[in-house]
Amino acid sequence: MPRSGPRASALDERDKDREKSARAPGHRRDMSATAKTSATDIPEESWIDRLAPGFSRPFLRLARADRPIGTWLLVFPCWWSAALAAEHWPDPRLLALFGIGAFILRGAGCTFNDIVDRNIDGRIQRTATRPIPSGAVSVPGATAFLVLQLALGLVVLIQFNALTIALGASSLVLVAVYPFMKRVTYWPQAVLGLTFNWGALVGWTAEIGVVGTPSLALYAACILWTVGYDTIYAHQDKADDLKLGIKSSAIKLGADTRPWLFVFYGASVGLFALAGGLAQVSWPYYAGLAGVAIHLAWQTARLDIHDAPDCGVKFRSNRFVGWLLLGGIVAARASA
């Protein structure tokens, strides 16, 4: 049956994008069958196809605007920290600023990462249809878009106090270093943890004006949490990464991934508990943390590291960790 209507136009445009990616230099068709893989990490159809103007679609995809999990994982440490630092209810203005900033800076990080990894992404099945390797966005165009996102991020950052501005700006060093780590270490996930969870420090300083000991414990907990969930994420690409000489904790740990996930997540839960103790929160926090522990145990026990779609599902489920812990913090502070 022939296609017709707006939906058909969006699908036809997506088909053209796939054809471009198939012709892109270095694109591989003979992907390894050692793991079940999804064809692409770009959704078949999203709000971008239905609502966004045509010229903006490749740039919105470049910023992963239709894949919100990265924004959630970036903003939750900010929200947790600000809520822990608050005497009662967290400041809604701060939460809103962190939400906007996380969306913008996550997009900027993805854009920079894709510029750096453009030659690698074109040779990995899941990432070959991303805007830069597929030819939908040029490198100069992506660079201009990156500058725009950083400028918008700066507008958000200067709404905070001086220490928070300085801390936020310093995180750009980690952002700049992270994309290169997969070339030199099997633990780029640890560097991502340092980078992605900087908000655990920033949220506290935005509320209090100083770096507090609870925020340091929270930061350490978040780093281990990230090592866990990003190891799961990395299992999606391990076959292609091995061919290309790309390093990751998924490749390093291999069949031992499950027991190590219990170690990473278990230590993370312990440090979350320490952060709560240092912040002197009441019992609802620990009820939320118990929910986090149960979810992480389920995630690890049910994970199939040889099934890329399952790895993706388990990775994205970490948004529930964010909501469970945030709910516990807010309930604890509200009851104080």
Helices and strands as residue ranges (DSSP letters): H 5-23, H 47-51, G 54-56, H 57-62, H 69-85, H 92-116, H 118-121, H 131-134, H 139-157, H 162-177, G 178-183, H 188-196, H 199-208, H 213-234, H 238-244, H 249-253, G 254-256, H 257-278, H 283-302, H 308-316, H 318-334
